[in-house]
Amino acid sequence: MSVSYRQPGVVLTDRRFTVPLDHADPTGETIELYAREVVASDKARQDLPWLVYLQGGPGFGAQRFVGRQAWLDRALKEYRVLLLDQRGTGSSTPANRQTLPLRGGPAEQADYLARFRADSIVRDCELVRSEVTGGAPWTVLGQSFGGFCAVTYLSLAPEGLAAAVITGGLPSLDAHADDVYRAAYPRMERKVAAHYARYPQDVERARRIAEHLLQHEVTLPNGYRLGVEAFQTLGILLGGGEGSHRLHFLLEDAFVPTTRGPALSDAFQEEIQGLLSYAAHPLYALVHESIYGRDDRPTAWSAERVRAEFPQFDAAKTLAGDGPLLLTGETVHPWMFDRDPALRPLRETAEILAARTDWTPLYDPARLAANEVPVAAAIYHDDLYVDTAHSLRTARAIRGLRTWVTDEFEHDGVRAGGPRVLDRLLALTRDEA
């Protein structure tokens, strides 16, 4: 039974849907999806078109807004919005170290998680759409991985879409995970160089922390075993509009004096464990590389293997000289499943997924080339998370897609730019810009 309630300027309704775990077996096992319907208070009784929002990730539930924050304010001027928690995330049937053992052993868990890719998410959306819109097409707004899902939507079920708006989420249609990470590490290096140019004092601060971690065993309060490679992954912050500033403030007071000499402060450890832990979004670590699975080739810990091709990221070698420590981000590594208590029980499951070779295609180039759905995409110049060159090539491969290429925002532009970003992209779908 749905429940409605109010926040300033909006009426919210909790919605729950039952969908097949495996859409190839519609009468088999089911899972539950949660979505939050949002409508402007003064339009609550109107018959409005629908917009479904797909969050980035994979592995994150839909953004939790208060009132009419960010882009939601613009959307509510003409849409009834559905904030969908994709399967396994948020308030949908959870998939984590506590629930996955209910599936059986690691092999059974891996088989279960193999059904959590974009093709399953799109088919979930189609069942939800038939229930909430009465069959009418809706508009999809896909942020980051949500944009990957939108491209899969255009490939598998374009008849369900009135329009598609994509922000920082145009994937390569043909790249293997290795190609994705070979393009990613040079971007990471550029982002780190830009950070040190802005905050030159952070060069020595980062080196000092890394040296400490090479010499000391540090276990964070939540049981996370911190090492220098884990510290380096804080470069993921540099993909957001305020990320460089957040990183700087994190580094500036990392140490305190103790009876045993300088140590990482409790405050630093408390903050860093929140940034490193996958407790709230384990699917990101478990299925992240699978979103690039294709051509009967295993992903095989692609980010870890490809990193070895870029020795400048080796912290020990860097600290043997006097150069700046490079940071990483948007990568998943096997050692994470040893260090993070939220992931340790799932290490064997992750190994099985990394070795899997029967990934089905997520995109249909022929169908995309004949696309008739209005599509607009924001492509962020030198996006840390999604390669700009890959996105531009995909934009040219989708018939009628209109792009807005900008360096005004980082990857989180739809959140930082709010109503203005969504307004610009909706106008592009309507040939108004």
Disulfide bonds with the S-S distance in Angstrom:
none
